[in-house]
Structures are given as structure tokens and as C-alpha cells.
Amino acid sequence: MAWVAPMGPRMMYGLGPHVLGFAGAAFTLLLLAVGVALLVAAATSRRTHGSGSVPPGAPISGTSTVVHPPEDATREAVRIAAERLARGEIDVEQYESIVRTLRGS
């Protein structure tokens, strides 16, 4: 009777349980790292945006009050609209409409 290795004849080709053990451990660590990254991203997103948050400037449900952006933001937006008008991306009517909307008139 011939002697047989404890792990079987496949052990000679390097396909023993130690290879699958390393691959399994690496895969498990990869899944764990991805899971932790997703949890951190979800927690950060909830803290920043809140659950079911309303975008800035949107009217609150049931009211007609619109929150206007700060004056600096309005000036910057008007400047950008003027640049778009100068480049020909928008026409004069669109520019005037944007400025009226931004200034709340």
C-alpha cells in the first residue's frame, strides 16, 4: 500500500486548503472594507443632507415663503448670467428673467 499525503494527492499541485484559505480571507477582508466604506458614506450623507431634506431656497411645504440666497450669492449669480449673455449662451430676455428671479421682483 502506498503512502498518501494527509490532504490528498492534490496537495502536490499547490491547490491545498491553504490557497483557498488565503483567497477566502482576502475576499472576506475586501467585503468587510467595502461594507465599512458604505456605512461611513451613508452616515456622512445623512449628517450633511438630512433625511428627506429640502433643497436650499425651496419653499417649505404648506407655505408661500421662499428663502432667498444671501446677497453675495445673488451678485455672483447675476455676474455669471452676464457672462453667459456676453458669450451668447442666453439672450437678453433670458438674462432679464434670471435677474428678476434672483432679485425676487
Backbone hydrogen bonds in HBPLUS format (Angstrom, degrees):
<---DONOR---> <-ACCEPTOR-->    atom                        ^
c    i                          cat <-CA-CA->   ^        H-A-AA   ^      H-
h    n   atom  resd res      DA  || num        DHA   H-A  angle D-A-AA Bond
n    s   type  num  typ     dist DA aas  dist angle  dist       angle   num
A0008-GLY N   A0005-ALA O   3.06 MM   3  5.26 163.5  2.09 112.7 117.8     1
A0011-MET N   A0008-GLY O   3.35 MM   3  6.00 164.1  2.38 116.4 120.9     2
A0012-MET N   A0009-PRO O   3.28 MM   3  6.07 162.9  2.31 120.0 122.8     3
A0013-TYR N   A0010-ARG O   3.05 MM   3  5.58 148.5  2.15 114.3 122.3     4
A0014-GLY N   A0011-MET O   3.37 MM   3  5.46 168.5  2.39 107.5 109.8     5
A0019-VAL N   A0016-GLY O   3.18 MM   3  5.91 144.5  2.32 118.3 125.2     6
A0021-GLY N   A0017-PRO O   2.78 MM   4  5.83 147.0  1.89 144.8 155.3     7
A0022-PHE N   A0018-HIS O   3.08 MM   4  6.19 153.4  2.15 136.8 142.1     8
A0023-ALA N   A0019-VAL O   3.01 MM   4  6.28 169.5  2.02 154.2 157.0     9
A0024-GLY N   A0020-LEU O   2.78 MM   4  5.78 157.6  1.82 144.0 151.3    10
A0025-ALA N   A0021-GLY O   2.93 MM   4  6.03 155.4  1.99 142.0 148.8    11
A0026-ALA N   A0022-PHE O   2.87 MM   4  6.06 160.7  1.91 151.4 156.9    12
A0027-PHE N   A0023-ALA O   2.91 MM   4  6.04 161.4  1.94 148.5 153.7    13
A0028-THR N   A0024-GLY O   2.93 MM   4  6.07 156.5  1.99 144.1 150.8    14
A0029-LEU N   A0025-ALA O   2.93 MM   4  6.13 159.5  1.97 149.0 154.3    15
A0030-LEU N   A0026-ALA O   2.93 MM   4  6.14 152.4  2.00 145.4 153.4    16
A0031-LEU N   A0027-PHE O   2.93 MM   4  6.21 163.4  1.96 152.1 155.8    17
A0032-LEU N   A0028-THR O   2.94 MM   4  6.12 154.6  2.01 146.9 154.3    18
A0033-ALA N   A0029-LEU O   2.92 MM   4  6.11 159.4  1.96 148.3 153.2    19
A0034-VAL N   A0030-LEU O   2.99 MM   4  6.23 161.3  2.02 153.3 158.1    20
A0035-GLY N   A0031-LEU O   2.94 MM   4  6.08 157.9  1.99 145.2 151.8    21
A0036-VAL N   A0032-LEU O   2.96 MM   4  6.20 160.5  2.00 151.8 156.4    22
A0037-ALA N   A0033-ALA O   2.99 MM   4  6.18 159.8  2.03 146.5 152.2    23
A0038-LEU N   A0034-VAL O   2.94 MM   4  6.18 155.9  2.00 149.8 156.0    24
A0039-LEU N   A0035-GLY O   2.99 MM   4  6.23 156.5  2.05 148.2 154.6    25
A0040-VAL N   A0036-VAL O   2.97 MM   4  6.19 161.5  2.00 152.9 157.5    26
A0041-ALA N   A0037-ALA O   2.95 MM   4  6.13 160.2  1.99 146.8 152.6    27
A0042-ALA N   A0038-LEU O   2.91 MM   4  6.08 158.4  1.96 147.7 153.6    28
A0043-ALA N   A0039-LEU O   2.95 MM   4  6.12 161.1  1.99 149.1 154.3    29
A0044-THR N   A0040-VAL O   2.94 MM   4  6.07 159.8  1.98 149.7 155.4    30
A0045-SER N   A0041-ALA O   2.92 MM   4  6.02 158.0  1.97 145.9 152.2    31
A0046-ARG N   A0042-ALA O   3.00 MM   4  6.17 160.3  2.04 148.1 152.9    32
A0047-ARG N   A0043-ALA O   3.07 MM   4  6.18 156.6  2.13 143.6 150.0    33
A0048-THR N   A0044-THR O   3.00 MM   4  6.14 153.1  2.07 147.3 154.2    34
A0049-HIS N   A0045-SER O   2.91 MM   4  5.92 172.5  1.91 154.1 156.6    35
A0050-GLY N   A0046-ARG O   2.72 MM   4  4.68 137.4  1.90 123.2 134.9    36
A0058-ALA N   A0055-PRO O   3.18 MM   3  5.76 161.0  2.22 137.8 139.0    37
A0063-THR N   A0060-ILE O   3.04 MM   3  5.72 149.9  2.13 148.6 147.5    38
A0073-ALA N   A0070-PRO O   3.06 MM   3  5.40 118.1  2.46 105.7 119.9    39
A0074-THR N   A0070-PRO O   3.07 MM   4  6.42 153.2  2.14 151.5 159.9    40
A0075-ARG N   A0071-GLU O   2.91 MM   4  6.19 162.4  1.94 154.4 158.4    41
A0076-GLU N   A0072-ASP O   2.98 MM   4  6.20 159.7  2.03 148.1 153.6    42
A0077-ALA N   A0073-ALA O   2.93 MM   4  6.11 155.8  1.99 145.3 151.9    43
A0078-VAL N   A0074-THR O   2.92 MM   4  6.16 155.8  1.98 151.4 157.9    44
A0079-ARG N   A0075-ARG O   2.92 MM   4  6.14 154.0  1.99 146.2 153.7    45
A0080-ILE N   A0076-GLU O   2.97 MM   4  6.25 156.0  2.03 147.8 153.8    46
A0081-ALA N   A0077-ALA O   2.95 MM   4  6.19 156.0  2.01 144.7 151.6    47
A0082-ALA N   A0078-VAL O   2.90 MM   4  6.15 152.1  1.98 146.5 154.2    48
A0083-GLU N   A0079-ARG O   2.98 MM   4  6.30 151.6  2.06 146.2 153.8    49
A0084-ARG N   A0080-ILE O   2.95 MM   4  6.26 155.9  2.01 149.2 155.7    50
A0085-LEU N   A0081-ALA O   2.91 MM   4  6.17 149.6  2.00 145.5 154.2    51
A0086-ALA N   A0082-ALA O   2.92 MM   4  6.17 156.9  1.98 146.5 152.7    52
A0087-ARG N   A0083-GLU O   2.96 MM   4  6.23 145.0  2.09 145.2 154.5    53
A0089-GLU N   A0084-ARG O   2.90 MM   5  5.18 142.2  2.04 160.9 158.6    54
A0088-GLY N   A0085-LEU O   3.08 MM   3  5.07 148.3  2.18  99.4 109.2    55
A0095-TYR N   A0091-ASP O   2.98 MM   4  6.27 160.1  2.02 153.8 160.0    56
A0096-GLU N   A0092-VAL O   2.90 MM   4  6.14 167.5  1.92 155.3 157.9    57
A0097-SER N   A0093-GLU O   2.95 MM   4  6.12 153.6  2.02 145.4 153.0    58
A0098-ILE N   A0094-GLN O   2.91 MM   4  6.14 157.0  1.96 150.6 156.5    59
A0099-VAL N   A0095-TYR O   2.94 MM   4  6.24 164.4  1.97 155.9 159.8    60
A0100-ARG N   A0096-GLU O   2.92 MM   4  6.08 162.2  1.95 147.8 152.8    61
A0101-THR N   A0097-SER O   2.95 MM   4  6.11 162.5  1.98 147.7 152.7    62
A0102-LEU N   A0098-ILE O   2.89 MM   4  6.10 162.7  1.92 153.2 158.1    63
A0103-ARG N   A0099-VAL O   2.96 MM   4  6.08 154.6  2.02 149.2 155.7    64
A0104-GLY N   A0100-ARG O   2.96 MM   4  5.97 111.9  2.44 137.1 152.8    65
A0105-SER N   A0100-ARG O   3.05 MM   5  5.20 148.6  2.15 148.3 150.4    66
A0104-GLY N   A0101-THR O   3.25 MM   3  5.13 150.7  2.34  96.0 104.6    67
